[in-house]
Amino acid sequence: MNSRPNRLASLLRLLVGRPRRWNVIRSLNGRSLEAGPRITVIGGGTGLPGLIRGIKHYSHNITAIVTMADDGGSSGRLRSELGIQPPGDIRNCLVALADSEAVMQQLMDYRFSSDGQLNGHSFGNMLIAALAGIGGDFYRAVEIAGELLAIRGRVIPSTITDVTLIARSEAGETLTGETSVASASARLQSLTLSPPNPQAHPEAVMALEQSDLIIIGPGSLYTSIVPNLLILGIARAVAQSRALKVYICNVAEEPRQTEGYSVQAHLDIVRRYAGGNSVHAVIANSNIPAGPTPAGLDFISPRRPWDDNALLIEADVIDETATARHDPEKLADTVAAVYRRHRGQRRRLPKPKPPPPAHRNANQL
């Protein structure tokens, strides 16, 4: 008889214990959120956790579908040495969804600094790797890490297959691996996964099928968003879902990959890989700062006239300090406003607290 599930359960009881104070608080404060709309978000990198941090205050029925193409940093080293799927983007989403005490979140994000092999490794990445080793199942390890953090929702790998991202640039260069693709010296022409036609995680497909709201992005277009859409089961489930489908465009260009891209160009790439029925509305930043981004690139704005079947929603969603990124609260307020107006009464979001003046445009959409 396999004792691994029992060992995992024992470890979980040891680390978490019962009862926990935050479980009581969550029960008292989160009843309306537990009945909130079913929201599925797709992406990876740093963009997706930012969205999650804001949107979790509108619903606890959140599923994050996360790319498994990452091969850099701590994730890449663990992937190479242990043969597991990359845990880094998963960890970031788990922490973003966390309802646990702050020390647990800090522990998950803690990075070792040493002259040895531990240098640069995240504790959270190593915890997920250890749980996968104990139980022999990467997704079960993610589930247990989520229980440790008392997350508001679920985090699911987009595929159960070990995949590698491959790109072809306009210069004719073939780039293998997410890190190589991200550092391309020329604009990208096409992307594929190796092996071709990887299997979508069945829980991810089910979440998309049952969603009230599907959100694609924000995040690096070619390395965080498209790798999920290259999985046929994910792309097909998005296209066939009856949910309201929203694409969140980045606020700024990415070096070489999306330099010169408009909002429309971003949308066209998403549709290229997810299909024509993959987006009903696009959220674009309306607060364009003067001058370039900190990296010397341009901010992204829609081209006029906007001539597309997808509804264009322009709102102030930019982070005033890190101007190349979205502000989680502004973005969540905007998404909620779009959902209320265009989804109808099927599953209503709770009324937000009155926003400060800087947020009023988002709520008046």
PLY file of the C-alpha trace (Angstrom):
ply
format ascii 1.0
element vertex 365
property float x
property float y
property float z
element edge 364
property int vertex1
property int vertex2
end_header
0.00 0.00 0.00
1.30 3.44 -0.96
1.91 5.48 2.20
2.68 8.74 0.39
-0.82 10.31 0.76
-0.77 9.54 4.49
2.68 11.08 4.86
1.51 14.21 3.06
-1.56 14.48 5.28
0.57 14.09 8.40
2.96 16.78 7.19
0.07 19.11 6.47
-1.37 18.65 9.98
2.07 19.26 11.49
2.66 22.48 9.56
-0.85 23.89 9.71
-2.46 22.52 12.84
-6.16 22.91 13.72
-7.91 25.12 14.46
-6.25 28.20 12.91
-7.31 31.74 13.81
-7.35 32.85 10.17
-9.83 30.07 9.34
-12.33 31.63 11.77
-11.73 35.13 10.43
-12.06 33.91 6.86
-15.36 32.22 7.69
-16.78 35.35 9.28
-15.59 37.84 6.67
-15.68 35.85 3.47
-19.15 34.34 3.20
-20.30 36.64 0.41
-17.01 36.17 -1.42
-17.36 32.39 -1.26
-20.55 32.80 -3.32
-18.86 35.14 -5.78
-18.52 34.55 -9.51
-16.24 31.84 -10.84
-13.20 33.69 -12.17
-10.43 31.98 -14.12
-7.22 33.88 -14.86
-4.58 32.77 -17.37
-0.94 33.80 -17.49
2.23 33.76 -15.43
5.23 35.87 -14.51
4.70 38.96 -12.36
1.58 40.24 -14.12
-0.82 37.51 -13.02
-0.08 37.72 -9.26
-0.70 41.48 -9.38
-4.16 40.94 -10.81
-4.90 38.19 -8.30
-3.98 40.39 -5.33
-6.73 42.79 -6.31
-9.43 40.50 -7.68
-9.42 38.15 -4.67
-11.25 40.88 -2.73
-14.22 40.44 -5.09
-14.49 36.63 -5.12
-12.91 33.58 -3.54
-13.88 31.40 -6.51
-10.64 32.13 -8.38
-8.67 29.66 -10.46
-5.23 30.67 -11.74
-4.02 28.70 -14.76
-0.26 29.14 -14.89
2.30 28.60 -17.64
4.71 25.69 -17.25
7.28 26.93 -19.78
9.53 28.77 -17.29
13.12 27.55 -17.37
15.06 30.35 -15.70
16.34 31.12 -12.20
15.47 28.90 -9.26
12.59 27.27 -11.16
14.83 26.30 -14.05
17.47 24.82 -11.78
14.94 22.74 -9.84
13.30 21.69 -13.08
16.64 20.54 -14.50
17.97 18.86 -11.36
14.79 17.22 -10.03
12.76 16.71 -13.19
9.72 18.56 -11.81
7.61 21.23 -13.45
8.73 24.82 -12.75
7.34 26.01 -9.39
8.19 29.73 -9.52
5.12 31.19 -11.26
2.95 28.78 -9.29
4.49 30.02 -6.03
3.89 33.66 -6.94
0.21 32.98 -7.57
-0.15 30.98 -4.36
1.29 33.86 -2.35
-0.96 36.34 -4.16
-4.03 34.28 -3.26
-2.90 33.70 0.32
-5.12 34.46 3.28
-2.53 33.25 5.78
-0.44 35.12 8.29
2.18 37.45 6.79
5.10 35.39 8.09
3.99 32.42 5.96
3.89 34.58 2.84
7.32 36.00 3.65
8.62 32.47 4.15
7.39 31.36 0.72
9.11 34.32 -0.96
12.36 34.06 1.01
15.44 33.56 -1.18
18.66 32.03 0.10
21.87 33.98 -0.32
25.03 31.93 -0.17
28.17 30.95 -2.05
26.80 27.45 -2.56
24.08 25.68 -4.49
21.27 27.18 -2.40
22.03 30.68 -3.67
19.02 32.25 -5.38
16.63 29.44 -4.54
13.24 30.45 -3.15
12.03 28.62 -0.07
8.57 28.33 -1.63
10.01 26.72 -4.76
11.93 24.22 -2.65
8.87 23.50 -0.50
6.78 22.68 -3.57
9.63 20.54 -4.92
9.88 18.68 -1.60
6.13 18.09 -1.44
6.21 16.79 -5.01
9.04 14.45 -4.06
7.19 13.13 -1.02
3.89 12.61 -2.84
5.15 11.95 -6.34
2.63 14.41 -7.80
3.42 18.03 -8.67
-0.21 19.19 -8.71
-0.92 17.59 -5.33
2.15 19.40 -3.99
0.67 22.68 -5.26
-2.64 21.87 -3.58
-0.96 21.24 -0.23
1.10 24.41 -0.50
-2.19 26.21 -1.14
-3.67 24.71 2.01
-0.66 25.85 4.00
-1.24 29.39 2.75
-5.04 29.21 3.11
-5.40 30.51 -0.45
-8.65 32.02 -1.73
-9.06 29.82 -4.78
-6.92 27.37 -6.73
-3.68 27.41 -8.71
-3.38 24.89 -11.55
-0.55 24.15 -13.99
-1.78 24.65 -17.56
-0.38 21.27 -18.60
0.73 18.04 -16.99
3.45 17.64 -19.65
7.06 18.80 -19.33
7.12 21.44 -22.08
9.73 23.66 -23.72
8.88 26.94 -25.45
10.35 27.34 -28.93
10.22 30.55 -30.97
11.16 31.62 -34.46
12.28 35.22 -34.86
11.82 37.47 -37.89
15.60 37.24 -38.35
15.23 33.49 -38.93
16.68 32.49 -35.57
15.29 29.53 -33.62
15.14 30.15 -29.87
14.72 27.23 -27.48
13.52 27.77 -23.93
11.58 30.56 -22.26
14.74 32.36 -21.15
16.10 32.45 -24.71
12.75 33.60 -26.08
12.55 36.41 -23.52
15.98 37.68 -24.55
15.43 37.48 -28.32
17.42 40.01 -30.34
14.71 40.38 -32.98
10.92 40.48 -33.05
9.27 37.08 -32.73
7.41 35.50 -35.63
5.91 32.30 -34.23
5.88 30.11 -31.13
5.40 26.41 -30.50
5.77 23.96 -27.63
7.89 20.84 -27.52
6.57 18.20 -27.41
3.73 19.33 -29.69
0.13 19.01 -28.52
0.79 18.66 -24.76
-2.16 17.58 -22.65
-4.01 20.32 -20.82
-4.48 19.80 -17.10
-8.05 18.46 -16.82
-8.80 20.65 -13.79
-7.79 23.72 -15.81
-10.12 22.76 -18.65
-12.97 22.16 -16.21
-12.42 25.54 -14.57
-12.62 27.30 -17.93
-15.76 25.43 -18.87
-17.47 26.44 -15.62
-16.26 30.05 -15.47
-18.40 33.16 -15.29
-15.41 35.36 -16.11
-12.17 34.46 -17.91
-9.27 36.91 -17.73
-6.25 36.56 -20.02
-3.21 38.46 -18.73
-1.65 40.73 -17.83
1.88 39.50 -18.35
4.61 39.05 -20.93
2.74 38.36 -24.14
5.02 35.73 -25.61
6.44 34.06 -22.50
3.63 34.22 -19.92
0.37 34.30 -21.91
0.88 32.58 -25.28
2.50 29.41 -23.81
-0.83 28.62 -22.11
-2.76 29.22 -25.34
-0.44 26.91 -27.29
-2.04 24.05 -25.37
-4.95 22.99 -27.56
-7.16 21.93 -24.65
-6.76 25.34 -22.98
-7.34 27.33 -26.19
-10.39 25.24 -27.10
-11.91 25.58 -23.62
-11.47 29.38 -23.72
-13.06 29.62 -27.17
-16.03 27.42 -26.24
-16.67 28.86 -22.78
-19.83 30.91 -22.24
-18.01 33.17 -19.77
-17.32 36.85 -20.28
-13.74 36.87 -21.67
-11.49 39.82 -20.93
-7.96 40.45 -22.15
-5.83 42.82 -20.05
-3.22 44.52 -22.20
0.15 45.41 -20.71
0.72 49.07 -19.93
4.19 49.16 -21.52
6.25 47.57 -24.27
8.67 44.73 -23.64
12.21 44.89 -25.04
12.22 43.66 -28.66
9.27 41.32 -28.15
6.47 43.89 -28.31
8.23 47.15 -29.21
5.92 49.16 -31.43
2.87 47.01 -30.56
-0.46 48.74 -30.07
-3.32 47.35 -28.00
-4.77 45.94 -31.22
-1.52 44.17 -32.04
-1.52 42.51 -28.63
-5.13 41.42 -29.11
-4.34 40.01 -32.55
-1.60 37.79 -31.08
-3.94 36.46 -28.39
-6.55 35.63 -31.02
-3.94 34.05 -33.26
-3.32 31.39 -30.64
-6.65 31.26 -28.77
-9.09 31.79 -31.64
-11.46 34.51 -32.76
-13.96 33.88 -29.96
-11.41 34.21 -27.16
-11.90 37.88 -26.19
-15.07 39.93 -25.65
-13.48 42.99 -24.04
-10.01 44.53 -23.79
-8.82 46.60 -20.84
-6.21 49.21 -21.76
-4.52 51.83 -19.63
-5.71 55.40 -20.23
-3.24 57.13 -17.90
-0.20 57.50 -20.15
2.77 59.08 -18.33
4.91 61.67 -20.06
8.14 60.24 -21.40
9.31 56.64 -21.71
9.18 53.76 -19.23
12.06 53.22 -16.78
13.51 50.84 -19.39
13.35 53.53 -22.05
10.40 51.99 -23.91
7.00 53.38 -24.84
3.72 53.03 -23.00
0.97 51.22 -24.92
-2.18 52.96 -26.11
-4.99 52.02 -28.52
-4.78 53.15 -32.10
-7.63 55.30 -33.34
-10.19 54.65 -34.59
-10.83 51.45 -32.62
-12.39 49.14 -35.18
-12.80 45.76 -33.56
-15.69 43.61 -32.37
-14.12 43.39 -28.91
-15.20 46.15 -26.56
-12.37 48.54 -25.66
-12.33 49.60 -22.00
-9.92 52.43 -21.23
-9.23 53.14 -17.56
-6.49 54.36 -15.25
-4.92 51.06 -14.19
-1.26 52.05 -13.98
0.93 51.81 -10.88
2.00 55.37 -10.09
5.38 54.27 -8.69
6.27 51.26 -10.87
4.84 52.76 -14.04
5.53 49.77 -16.28
3.08 47.70 -14.22
-0.59 47.64 -13.29
-1.88 48.76 -9.92
-3.64 45.70 -8.41
-6.49 47.68 -6.81
-7.17 49.87 -9.82
-7.09 46.88 -12.13
-9.41 44.80 -9.95
-11.87 47.70 -9.69
-11.89 48.03 -13.47
-12.39 44.30 -14.05
-15.26 44.29 -11.53
-16.90 47.27 -13.25
-16.67 45.57 -16.64
-18.12 42.36 -15.23
-21.05 44.12 -13.59
-21.96 46.02 -16.71
-21.49 43.31 -19.32
-22.10 40.00 -17.54
-25.53 40.79 -16.17
-27.15 39.36 -13.07
-26.05 35.73 -13.28
-23.45 35.95 -10.52
-23.09 39.37 -9.02
-19.95 40.80 -7.52
-20.22 42.46 -4.11
-20.46 46.24 -4.13
-17.03 47.77 -3.54
-16.27 50.44 -0.99
-16.41 53.98 -2.46
-13.15 54.42 -4.38
-10.75 57.31 -3.90
-10.88 59.98 -6.62
-8.09 58.39 -8.63
-10.23 55.24 -9.09
-13.55 56.78 -10.06
-13.05 56.46 -13.81
-12.72 52.70 -13.50
-15.99 52.35 -11.63
-17.91 54.63 -13.95
-17.28 52.47 -17.03
0 1
1 2
2 3
3 4
4 5
5 6
6 7
7 8
8 9
9 10
10 11
11 12
12 13
13 14
14 15
15 16
16 17
17 18
18 19
19 20
20 21
21 22
22 23
23 24
24 25
25 26
26 27
27 28
28 29
29 30
30 31
31 32
32 33
33 34
34 35
35 36
36 37
37 38
38 39
39 40
40 41
41 42
42 43
43 44
44 45
45 46
46 47
47 48
48 49
49 50
50 51
51 52
52 53
53 54
54 55
55 56
56 57
57 58
58 59
59 60
60 61
61 62
62 63
63 64
64 65
65 66
66 67
67 68
68 69
69 70
70 71
71 72
72 73
73 74
74 75
75 76
76 77
77 78
78 79
79 80
80 81
81 82
82 83
83 84
84 85
85 86
86 87
87 88
88 89
89 90
90 91
91 92
92 93
93 94
94 95
95 96
96 97
97 98
98 99
99 100
100 101
101 102
102 103
103 104
104 105
105 106
106 107
107 108
108 109
109 110
110 111
111 112
112 113
113 114
114 115
115 116
116 117
117 118
118 119
119 120
120 121
121 122
122 123
123 124
124 125
125 126
126 127
127 128
128 129
129 130
130 131
131 132
132 133
133 134
134 135
135 136
136 137
137 138
138 139
139 140
140 141
141 142
142 143
143 144
144 145
145 146
146 147
147 148
148 149
149 150
150 151
151 152
152 153
153 154
154 155
155 156
156 157
157 158
158 159
159 160
160 161
161 162
162 163
163 164
164 165
165 166
166 167
167 168
168 169
169 170
170 171
171 172
172 173
173 174
174 175
175 176
176 177
177 178
178 179
179 180
180 181
181 182
182 183
183 184
184 185
185 186
186 187
187 188
188 189
189 190
190 191
191 192
192 193
193 194
194 195
195 196
196 197
197 198
198 199
199 200
200 201
201 202
202 203
203 204
204 205
205 206
206 207
207 208
208 209
209 210
210 211
211 212
212 213
213 214
214 215
215 216
216 217
217 218
218 219
219 220
220 221
221 222
222 223
223 224
224 225
225 226
226 227
227 228
228 229
229 230
230 231
231 232
232 233
233 234
234 235
235 236
236 237
237 238
238 239
239 240
240 241
241 242
242 243
243 244
244 245
245 246
246 247
247 248
248 249
249 250
250 251
251 252
252 253
253 254
254 255
255 256
256 257
257 258
258 259
259 260
260 261
261 262
262 263
263 264
264 265
265 266
266 267
267 268
268 269
269 270
270 271
271 272
272 273
273 274
274 275
275 276
276 277
277 278
278 279
279 280
280 281
281 282
282 283
283 284
284 285
285 286
286 287
287 288
288 289
289 290
290 291
291 292
292 293
293 294
294 295
295 296
296 297
297 298
298 299
299 300
300 301
301 302
302 303
303 304
304 305
305 306
306 307
307 308
308 309
309 310
310 311
311 312
312 313
313 314
314 315
315 316
316 317
317 318
318 319
319 320
320 321
321 322
322 323
323 324
324 325
325 326
326 327
327 328
328 329
329 330
330 331
331 332
332 333
333 334
334 335
335 336
336 337
337 338
338 339
339 340
340 341
341 342
342 343
343 344
344 345
345 346
346 347
347 348
348 349
349 350
350 351
351 352
352 353
353 354
354 355
355 356
356 357
357 358
358 359
359 360
360 361
361 362
362 363
363 364
